[in-house]
């Protein structure tokens, strides 16, 4: 191959590599545009303390509030949309004797309590993320009943068999966002 052909090949390869880098950066920027993240240090701290994937915590926050902590019409509060009665349950279990419902407005408390509850649900469902996420949305009693009904029929509960459409969509949204957060915010979430 002539020197001229080698130089042309090198230019083409360089352009292809530069193009791939630019496309990768555009994809990452596009992903981040629709995928907000705040309080990354709080998320990392709680993920480590509760043995959770920080991307899962971020995904639950995204599904619950898109990182906008305003209270819901149902009374759930903060980034992870925790109901005060759930927070009191968590406070009793975790030794948070001075807890007040107004504490849920603080991201550090809200993410700590939401992460505690996620860990509780994951432990309850032997690490099954789909069931834990479904219970975060629909409640433990509902998911326990669905699991029992599925077992009666000789099957495990599948995502498609979740009877509440809102919960089925919630599970899909959280598990999909978890993957997106792992890619888009790898460094910020301490994933490598």
C-alpha positions in Angstrom: 0.0 0.0 0.0 1.3 3.4 -0.9 2.1 6.1 1.6 -0.8 8.2 0.2 -3.2 5.3 0.7 -1.9 4.8 4.3 -2.4 8.4 5.1 -6.0 8.4 3.6 -6.8 5.2 5.6 -5.5 6.8 8.8 -7.6 9.9 8.2 -10.7 7.8 7.5 -10.1 5.7 10.6 -9.5 8.8 12.7 -12.8 10.3 11.4 -14.7 7.2 12.1 -13.3 7.0 15.7 -14.0 10.7 16.2 -17.5 10.2 14.9 -18.1 7.3 17.2 -16.9 9.4 20.2 -19.2 12.3 19.2 -22.2 9.9 18.8 -21.4 8.4 22.2 -21.3 11.8 23.8 -24.5 12.9 22.1 -26.2 9.6 23.2 -25.1 10.2 26.7 -26.2 13.9 26.7 -29.6 12.9 25.2 -30.0 10.2 27.9 -29.1 12.7 30.6 -31.5 15.4 29.2 -34.5 13.2 29.9 -33.0 11.5 33.0 -32.4 14.0 35.8 -30.2 13.4 38.8 -29.7 15.4 42.0 -28.4 14.5 45.5 -26.0 11.9 44.0 -23.9 12.0 47.2 -26.9 11.1 49.3 -27.9 8.3 46.9 -24.3 6.9 47.0 -24.2 7.1 50.8 -27.5 5.4 51.3 -26.8 2.8 48.6 -23.6 1.8 50.4 -25.3 1.8 53.8 -28.2 -0.3 52.7 -26.4 -2.6 50.3 -28.4 -1.3 47.3 -27.6 -0.4 43.7 -27.5 3.4 43.6 -29.0 3.2 40.1 -32.0 1.5 41.6 -32.5 4.3 44.2 -32.1 6.9 41.4 -34.6 5.0 39.2 -37.2 4.8 42.0 -36.8 8.6 42.6 -37.1 9.1 38.8 -40.3 7.0 38.7 -41.8 8.7 41.8 -40.9 12.3 41.2 -38.4 12.8 38.4 -36.4 14.4 41.2 -39.1 17.0 42.0 -39.9 16.5 45.7 -43.3 18.2 45.9 -45.9 16.2 47.9 -48.4 14.1 46.0 -52.2 14.4 46.2 -52.1 11.1 48.2 -49.9 12.7 50.8 -46.6 11.0 49.9 -43.6 13.3 50.4 -40.1 14.0 49.2 -38.0 12.6 46.4 -39.0 9.0 47.1 -42.7 9.9 47.8 -42.9 8.3 51.2 -46.2 8.3 53.0 -45.9 9.5 56.6 -47.4 6.2 58.0 -44.7 4.3 56.1 -42.0 6.7 57.4 -43.2 6.1 61.0 -43.0 2.3 60.4 -39.4 2.8 59.1 -38.6 5.0 62.0 -39.8 2.4 64.5 -37.9 -0.4 62.8 -34.7 1.6 62.3 -34.6 3.3 65.7 -35.4 6.8 64.4 -37.0 7.9 67.6 -37.1 11.7 66.9 -38.7 11.4 63.4 -41.4 13.9 62.4 -43.3 13.8 59.1 -41.8 17.2 58.2 -38.4 15.5 58.1 -39.4 13.8 54.8 -38.9 17.1 53.0 -35.2 16.8 53.6 -33.5 14.8 50.8 -31.1 13.1 53.2 -33.9 11.8 55.4 -36.2 11.0 52.5 -33.6 9.0 50.6 -32.4 7.3 53.8 -36.0 6.2 54.6 -36.9 5.3 51.0 -33.6 3.2 50.7 -34.3 1.5 54.1 -37.8 0.5 52.8 -36.3 -0.7 49.5 -33.9 -2.9 51.4 -36.7 -4.1 53.6 -38.7 -5.1 50.5 -35.8 -6.7 48.8 -35.1 -8.8 51.9 -38.8 -9.7 52.2 -38.8 -10.9 48.6 -35.4 -12.7 48.7 -33.7 -10.1 46.5 -36.4 -10.1 43.8 -36.2 -6.6 42.4 -39.4 -6.8 40.4 -41.4 -7.8 43.5 -39.7 -5.2 45.7 -40.4 -2.4 43.2 -44.0 -3.6 42.8 -44.4 -3.5 46.5 -42.9 0.0 46.8 -45.7 1.1 44.5 -48.7 -1.1 45.3 -47.9 -2.1 48.9 -46.6 -5.2 50.5 -50.0 -6.7 51.2 -51.1 -6.5 47.6 -47.9 -8.0 46.2 -47.9 -10.8 48.9 -51.4 -11.7 47.8 -50.4 -11.7 44.1 -47.4 -13.9 44.8 -49.6 -16.3 46.8 -52.3 -16.4 44.0 -49.6 -17.1 41.4 -48.1 -19.9 43.6 -51.6 -21.4 43.9 -51.6 -21.6 40.1 -48.2 -23.2 40.2 -46.3 -20.2 38.8 -44.1 -17.4 40.1 -45.5 -13.9 39.7 -44.4 -12.4 36.4 -44.3 -8.8 35.5 -47.1 -9.4 32.9 -49.3 -10.9 35.6 -49.2 -7.9 37.9 -53.0 -7.1 38.1 -52.7 -3.3 38.6 -51.8 -1.6 35.3 -50.3 1.3 37.2 -47.9 -1.0 39.1 -47.0 -3.0 36.1 -46.0 0.2 34.3 -44.2 1.5 37.4 -42.1 -1.7 37.5 -41.2 -1.4 33.8 -40.4 2.3 34.3 -38.2 1.7 37.3 -36.3 -1.3 35.9 -35.8 0.5 32.6 -34.6 3.7 34.3 -32.2 1.6 36.5 -30.4 0.5 33.4 -30.3 4.0 32.0 -28.9 5.5 35.2 -26.2 2.9 35.3 -25.0 4.1 31.9 -25.7 7.8 32.0 -24.5 8.5 35.5 -22.0 5.7 36.1 -19.4 8.0 37.6 -21.8 10.2 39.6 -23.4 7.1 41.2 -20.1 5.6 42.1 -20.5 2.7 39.7 -17.0 2.8 38.2 
